[in-house]
Amino acid sequence: MKRLAPLSFLLALACGGGDSSGGSGGATAPEPVASVSISSPVSSLAVGESTTLIATPVDKNGNTLGGRSITWASLNVTAASVSAGGVVTAHAAGSATITATVESKSAQTSITVTASSLDCSAVSPLAPAVGEVRILSASERALLCVSGLTAGAEYALIPVNLGTGGGGTAVEAIASNTLTATGPPSAVSASVLSGLPAASPFVAGAPWMLIDAIGSSGPRQRNIGFEQSLRERERAMRRSAPATRSSAARARSLLGGAPNGPANINSLPSTPALGTLVTLNASATSACTVPLNRVARVAAVSNTAIVVVDTTAPPGGYSDAEYLSIATTFDTLIFVIDTTAFGAPFDMDGNGRVLLFFTTAVNQLTAVGSSSVIGGFFFERDIVPRVANNIVPFGCATSNEGEMFYLPVVDPLGVFNTQFKDKATMLKEIHSAIVHEFQHLINASQRYYITLEIVESEEVWLSEAMSHLAEELLYLRVAGLASKTDINYQTSIQPAFRLDALNSYGVGNLARYNAYLGDIEQNSPYADNDDLTTRGAGWALLRYALDQSPGSANTYLHALVDAPTQGIPNFDNVFASIGGLAGAVRGFAVANFADNAGVGVPTINTHPSWNFRDWLPHFTINSAKYPLKPRQLPSGLTQALALPRGGSTVLRFRVAGGGVGAVRVTTSGAALSSAITLVLVRTQ
């Protein structure tokens, strides 16, 4: 867009005043800085307090100069540090000279730091038992006083941001009369160390590779950016939809009939003959406007699946017998797992089957040399009718009008790239992709055809958590394991078929959760993004909520899918028995630190299905350590950070025998934000 000149400039030109310098028309040089002054609201701070300084540059006439860059520095960062914005934070008793520099001029001011004013003399200190978990009250949030008892005691203070808005919340913690914690839980597991080989061929490999899983490199990295953009195209397709439909239309949808009669996918017969050709839109970049039509051949038909293969597929791919095996596995394993957990999809096309479309269009989505792959997808476009009807009041002109997935073909010669050459590797990834995408299909079809309202798609964090849970269910079924059995590392890798199942279907979830635990302060299980860490945390949070709830897991999963809400309200409604999202995230944050750590916390603060503390140190990236890294909170040290919604941290400290430790947590030096919950755990 053409930028218009300011009105004042145009008037100046009209009056012949376009050059105020009277010279050659060049710009007037800015006034140089003659001096700088610093103003401070205080001259001293107690340890843990902060204040904001203001630097003012002036010219030779004493006029304030704006728009100048200010560089701040502390000459004694041990006593007090200063941020780029001039915020001074006191760390230890002493004195610090703070300098502000603008261009070539500087000014200084001195800040005296006094000992912390934390005083527990008028407070009865807490003396919880080892393993006790306590949510701090209002008075305890203002000043936490804890006893060292007779022999000394160790604690973990866990701030959790239970806010639902965007942006981070500042948290500063300062302690008095505390020491560094040294007892359990330890970052290094003796049982893990004793079982590690002297050398590992996978140490330099991808972060999900297992130290002991010799011969298997785990699943390839999915292209998350593609999936995120695909979900956004789906949302854009929905935004013009009316909010509700008539109860009569809903009643009709519950009968299970296709909205336009038994049209079947692109007029394909319900039980097509092998070799039948069908034209399908394979576009992943346009929802409803620009089709990418491909001709496909029916290669296999089973009880619940139709397999069609792009006629442009290179030679040397799966045979029709192998495609039939894939369809049969869908019947007996994947269809059963997903529909049992999440419910059956609405049969829009009336053929009683799901179409598996193997197309080179998927292969071409992965760039040559890419470190990630696009192994298949579901597109909501295809369950929208081409023409609006009384159930779905908007149409999508390029819809394939049926339940289907898009999958890559085998490419043994690397015609498109080198990612899809091996049949055996692809077979495992196909099963993993289908079980994941089938949840998305079920979820979307429920929201289009079963709920009373035309509601938005499920929020990304919760939808992906459910799809990754579907992957876990496939892993458990193939490995012959069950939830709530505290699965440890040895159980996962022995006998050999379990190790194969792990590397095929299980290790991806564990790797993503591992990445989340490595930086819990910057990540969240319900962040408004589609990052790998969010997916890992979301899966683990959903598994935690299912395990901690009193009913069967399938009851809650069905309720999440068949819901008129999405995201946080949906989670709150379904998991009300454990306090909704707030209760789940709070308990989850404690479990991430304390489960299987020898502390003996209550069951609500554990992970019943997985022994993560035993399991995760086996990732090579962890060097035999549990990835969660608590901060220490000894006396006089300020720990400052900003927690996103759903973010947390762990602050550990020890109180000597006979002593009383004090901790104060604030937000930007003021009272702690109400979004932050503080949970205290005695660990020793």
N, C-alpha and C positions, 0 to 999 in steps of 0.2 A: 504494500500500500504506500502511495506517495506521501511523504511527510510534509505538512504545511508549515510555513514559517510563522513564528509567533507574531501576534498582532502588534506588539510594541516595536518589533524589528521593522515591520512593514511601514508603520507610521514614521519611524526614524528615516527611512529611505525617502518617503514622500516629502520630508522637510529638508532634505539635503544633509542629514546628519548621520550618514552611514559610517563615518570613520571619526571617532572621538579623539584619536591620537594626533590628528593633524599631520601625520607623517605619510608613510607609504601605504597605509591601509593594513599593516600587520597588527596582530593582537597585542594588547597591553600586557606587559609582564606583571605577574602577581607580586604583591608586596612581600618582601622577605620577612621572616620571623626575627623580631628583635630580642624577645625574651619569652620565657615560659614560667607560669606559676602553677602550683598544685594546691588544691583545697581538699581537706579531709574532714569529715564530720567528727572524727575521734582521733586522739593521739595514742591510744592504747587499746589493745584487744586481749581478751582472754583466749586461751588455746581453744580452737574450734570455732571461734567467731570470725566474721568477715565484715568488710566495709568496702564501699566504692569510692575511689578517688577521682577527682576531676582535674584534668590538665587544661590550662587555657593559654594558647599562644597569642601574642599581641605584636603589632608592628611598632615602628619607632615613635609613633604618635599615641601609643597606648590603645589603639583600636583592636578589638578582638578579631582574630582571623579564623574563619571557618573553613571546613573542608580540608584540613591538614591531617596527615597521618601521624599518629602518636605511638611511639614505641615505649613499652613499660618494661622495667627490669627490677629485680630485687637483688641486693648485694648480699643477702643472707637468706637463702631459700629454706634453710633448716628452720629458721624462726618464723618466716612468713613468705609466702609466694604471692605473685601478682599475675592476673590474667591479662590477655591482650586488650580487654575492655576496662582495665583498671581496678578489678575486684581483688582486694587483698584478703588472704585467708591466713589466719594464725595457726601455726603448727606446734611450736615449742617455745618455752619461756626464753626470752632474750630480746634483742633489738634488731630491727631490719631497716636498712635505708632503701627507700623506693625511689627510683629514678624515672622521669618522663622525658623523652627526647623527641623534639619536633624539628625536622631538618637538622641544622647544626647546633641548636640551642637545647639546653637541658635544665631541669630543676630537680630538687631532691626534697624528700620529707622523711622523717623518722617515725617508725611505728614501734612502740614498746609492747612486747607480748608477755602477759602475765600467766601464771599457772591457772589451770582450769578452775572454774568456780563450782564445779559439780560437787554437791554436798549432800550426803546421805544421812547426816547425823539425826535428822528429824523423821527419817523414813524407816519403816520395818523392812529389811531386805528380804527378797524372795529366797527361798531355800528349796527348790524343787528336787524331786528324786531323779536319779539318773534315768534318762529315757523319757522323762515327762516333757510334754509339748504344751506350751502356754501361749495363747493369743493375748497380747498385752492390752490392758485396760487404758483408759484415757490418762489416768495419773501415771501409769507405768510408761506410757508413750512419752510423756513430758520429761520424766527422769526415771530411768531403770536402775534400781539398786539390787544387787544380787550378792548372796553370801558365799564366802569361800569355805564355810563350815569348818570342821576341825582339820582335815587333811588337805584342803584345797579342792577346787571344783573348776570344771571347764564347761563353757557354754558356746552355743552358736545362736546368733541373732540373725534372723532371716527377714529382711524387708522385701515385701512383695507388692508390686504396683497392680492393684485390682481395678484401676481406672479403665474406662471404655472409650475415652477420647483419644485423639492423636497427640503426638509430641511426648517428650520425656519429662519426668518429674525429678527435680533435683533432690538428692539425698546426701546429707553430710552426717557422719557419725564420729563422735569423739568420746574417749573413755578416760577414766581416772582410776588409779589403783588397780590396774589390770596388767597382765603379762601375756606373752605369746603362748598360745595353746600348743601343746606337743602330743597329746594323747590321741586316741582313735576318734573319728575314723581317719585312717591314714590314706595318703594319696597313692601309696604303693601297697599292693596286695602280696603278702608273702606266698600265698598259694599259687598266685599267678607267676611270680618270679621263679618258684621252684619247678614249674612245669614248662618253662620256655626253653627252646633249643638254643645252643650256643651261638648259632648264626642263622639268619633268616634270609631266604632268597627274595623276600617281598619287602624288605625294609625301605627300599627306594621306590616302591610302587605306589599305586593310587591309594588314597587314605583309607578306603574301605577294605583293602586287602588284609587277610588274616595272617598272623604270624605262623600259625600251625596248619593253615589250609593249603598245604603244598599241592600244586597242580591245578589250582583254581584261583582266578583273579577276581571273582565276584562279578556282579552285574555292571554293565556299562552305564555311564552317566546319562540320564535323560535330559533332553533339552527343555528346561523349565520355562524359558522365555517363550518358546513356541506355544506351550500349553496355556500360559497366562494370556497371550494375545488371542488365542482361540476362544477362551472363556469370555474375553472382552467383546469379541465379535458376536457371541451368543447374547450377551447382555444388551448390546446395541440393537439386536434384532427384536428384543422383547419390549423395548422402552415405550413404544407407541401403543402397547396393548391396553385395552380396558382393564379395570381392576377386578371386576367380578363377572360371573356368568350366571345364568338362571339356575335355580335348583332343579328344574326339569332337565336342563342340559347335563348337570352333574349326575342326576339319576341315570340318564342314558349312558354316560361314560362308565358308570359303575357296572353296567350290564356287560361291559367288555367288548362291545361292538366297535368296529372301525367307524370313524366319523362320516366317511363318505361311502359306507358299504365296504364289502370285501375287495378293495381295489388291489391289494397286494403290492409289493414294492415294484414300482415302475411297471405294473401289469404283469409281473413275473408270476407264473402259476404257483400255487401253494406248495406243490411237490413237483418241481420242474425236472425234466429229463436231463441227464448228464449231456453236456455239450450245448445246451440252450444258451443263446447269446442274449445279453441284456446291456443296455447303455445306462451308465451311472455317472452322476456328477461327482468328480473326485477332488474338487477344489477345497483347499484348506485355508485359502486367503480371502475368499469372498463368501459371505453367508448366503445371500439371496439374489445377487444381481448378475455376476459373471460366472457361468458354469465352466468346468473343465471336464468335458464329457470323455469317458473312456468306455470302450466295449469290453465286456468281461464274459468269460465262459463259465458255466456251472460245472464245477469239478467234483462236488460231493454234496450229498443231502443226508442229514441224520434226523433224529427225532426233534431236536430243537435248533438246528443250524442248517443254513445253506451256505456253502463255500463257493465263491465266484473268484476267478483269477483274470486279471488284466491280460488281454491278448498281446500286449507289448512286453510281457515278462520275458527276460532272457532265457535261453535254454539251460538245462541242468538244474532246474529248481525242483520243488516237491512234485512227486508223482500224484496221480489221483488217489492212489491207495494211501499215501501219506496225508493228503488233504482229508480223506475220510477219517483217518486216525485222529487228526486235529479236531474234526467235528464231533467225533465220538467222545473225546476227552472233554469237550465243551458240554456235551450231554451229561456225562456221568460225574464230572468233577466241578467244573467252573459254574455251570448253570445252577447246580444244586447248592453250592456254597453261597453264591450271591443271592439267590432268591430266598434261601432259608434265612439269611441274615437281614436282608433289606426289603424283601417282598418281590413280587413278580412285576415286570414292566407291563405297561398297558400295550395291548397288541393292536397298534394303530393300523397296520397293513393287513390284519386278519388272516395271516398265514401260519400262525402258531410257531414261528421260527425267527431266529435272529440271523441276519446276513453278515458273513465274514468276507469282506472285500479285500483281497490281496492285490495291491496295485503299485505299479512303479511310481505313481504320483507320490507315494509316501517315501520311497527310497530317495527321490529327488529333493525332498525337503531337508535332508542332511547334507551339508556342504562337504566337499572333498577336504579331508584333513581335519574335520571338526573333532573336538574332544568329547562331544556329546552327540547323542543320537535321538531321532524321533522314531520311536518304535511302533507307533500306531496311535489312533485317537478315535474318539466319538465326537460327533458334531451335532448339537441340538437342532440344527437346521433340518435334519432328516426326519424328525418326529413332528415337524410342523407341516400342516397341509399346504399345498400350493395355493389353494383358495380358501379364504376364511370360512368358518362354519359356526354353528351355534355352540360348539364346545371350545374351539380355539378361534377367537375372534380376530385373527390376523393371519395372513398367508405368507409363504416364502416361495417365490416363483421357481427357484432352482432346487427345491427339496427333493430328495429321493423317496420321500413318503414311506418310511419304514424304519424298523429298529435295525441298526447296523453299526459295524466298526470298520475302520480303515487300517490295513496292516501292510507291511512291506513284503515284497517277493524276495526269494532267494536270488542273489546276484553273484554266482560263483566266479565270474571273470572280472568282477569289479567294473562293470559298464558304467555305473552311476557313481559309486564310491567303493571303499573297501570295508564298509561296516556290516554288510549283509551277505558275506561269502560262505559262512559256515552254517550248515543245516542244523546241527545239534545245538549250537549256541542260540540260533534264532528260535528254535522250537521252545526253549525255556522262556525266552523273552516274549514270545507270542502269548504263551499262557499267562505270564505275569501282566502283560499289557491288557489282555482281554478281561481278566478278573478285576483289574483296576478300572478300566473304562466301562465295564458292565454296571458297576455301581453308579457311575455318572449317568448312564442311560436310564437305569431304574429310577434314580432320584429325579431326573428331569421329566420323565414320563408321568410320574406321580403328580408333579406340580402342574403339568399341562392338562392332564385328563382326570385326575381323581380329586384333588382339593377343590373346595368350593370357589376359592378365589384364584384368579390367574396371578400367581405370586412370582416374585423375583427368583432367579436361580439361587441355590444355596450359596452362601458366601464361600469364597475360595478356600479359606483356612479350614472350614469345617467339612466342605465337600471333599477336599483332598485328604483330610484326616480319615474320612470314611473309606475312600478308595485305597489308601495305604493300609487301613485295617483289613480290607478285603484281601490284599496281598498277604498279610500276616495269617489270615484264616486259611489261605491256600497253602502256605508254608506249614502250618500246624497239621493240616490234613495229610499232606504228603509225607511229613516227617513222623507221623503217628504220635504227635504230642497234643497236649490240651492246655487251655488257658488256666490260670490260677495254680500253676504247678511250680512256680519259681524256677524257671528254666535257667540253668547255668551253662557255662561254656562246654564242659565235657559232655553234658546231655545233648548239646546241639551238634556235636561232631562225631558221635559214636552211636551206632555203627555207621558204616560208610554212606548208606543211603540218606542218613540224616544230614551229613555234611554236604552231600549233593543238593538236598532240598534247601539247606541253608544258603548255599551260594547261588542257587537258582531263584529263590523266592523270599528269603528272610533277611539277608545281610544288608539289603538296601535300606530298610527301615531302621536297622540298628546303626548304620553309618550316618544317616541323617540325624537321628537322635543324639548320637555321639558328637556330631558337629555342634548341635544346639547346646549340649552341656558344656562344651568348651568355651562358650561365651554367653552364659545365661543373662548377663547384664545388658547385652545389646539385642537380644532376641526374645521371642515370645511365641507361645503356642497359638495365639489368636491375633498375630500381627496382620495388618492390612497389606499383605504382599504374598507372593508365591515363592518365597525363597526356600532353598533346601532345608535350612534350619527350622523355618516355620513348619514345614511339612513333617520333619522329624519330631518336633515338639508336639505338634497337633496330633499325630498318631499316638504318641506315648500318653498324652493327656486323655485322649478318648479311651485308650485301653485302660488307663487308671480309673476313669469314671465308670466304665462298665464293670470293672473288677470290684469297685467299692460300693456299687449300688445293690440293693437287696434282691431285685428280680433277675430274670434271665437276660443275658446280653441281647438276644434277638428282639426282645420286647422293646428295649430302648432304641435299637437301631431302626426298627420299623417305625417307631414314633418320630425319630429324627427325619426320616424320609417322607412320611405321610403327614406333613405339617404345613400350616398356613404361614409360618414365620421362617426366618432364616437367621443364621449367625448366632449372636449372643442370646437374643430372646428364645430362639429354638433350644439352645443348649440349656438355658435356665429352666424352661418348662419341662424338658425331658428328664433332667437330672436334679429336680427340686429336692429329692430325698437326701442329697449330699450337699445341699446349699447352692445348687446351680453352678454357674461358671466360677463365681468367686470362691465358693467352698472347694470346688475341684482344683482350681489353680493354686489355692493356698496349701491344700494337702499335698498336691503334686510337687510343689516347690520344696516342702520338707522331705518328701520321699526321695526326691532326686539326690538329696544330701545324706539322709540318715538310713535309708533302707539297706538291710544286710550289712550294716556298718558296725555291728556289735554294740549298739547303743540301746536297743530294746524299746524302740518307739511304739506307740499304739498302731494297730493294724491299719487305721485310716491314713497313716503316714508311711505306708509301704507300697511297693509294687508287687502285688501277688503273682503276676504272671511271669515276671522276668527278674533274675538276679543280675541286674545291670552292673553292680559293683564287681562281681566276679567276671562278668562277660566282657565289658568294654575295654579293659586293659589289654586284651588280645589284639586290638587293632594296632597295626604297626605305628600309626601316627601318634599313639599315646605312650609309646616306650614303656609299656607295662605299668602305666599309671591310670587311675580313674580320671576322666577328663575334667570334671568339675573342680574349679580352683578357688577355694575360699580365700577371703582376705583376712589378715590378722588385725586385731584391734588392741594393741598394747597401749598403755597409758600415754596420753599426750599426742598420739598420732591421729590426724584427721583423715578419714576415708571419705572421699567425695566422688559422686558419680551421678548420672542421670538415668533412671530406669524407664524404658518404654512401657506402654500398657502391656501387662502380662509379664514384664521383666522382673527379675529377682536377683538377689545376691546373698552371700553367706559371710557373716562377720564372726570370726572365732576369737575367743579370749579366755584367759585363765585368771581366777581370783585365788590368791594365796590363802592358806589355812588361817583362820581367825580374822581374815580381812573382809571388807565389803567393797565390791567394785561398782562403779557408776558409769552409766552410758547415756548420752543424750543424742537423739537423732533429730535433725531439723531439715527444713526445706529452704534453701537460700538464706540461712541464718535465722529464719523465723520458725513458727510452730510447724511441725511436720504435716504435710499435706494429708487430708483425709483419704486420699486415694491409696496411700501406703498403709498396708497392714504390717505390723511387727509380730513375728512369731519367735518365741524363745525356746530353745531345746537344750536341756542339760545333757552333755555328752560324756562327762566323767565325774 
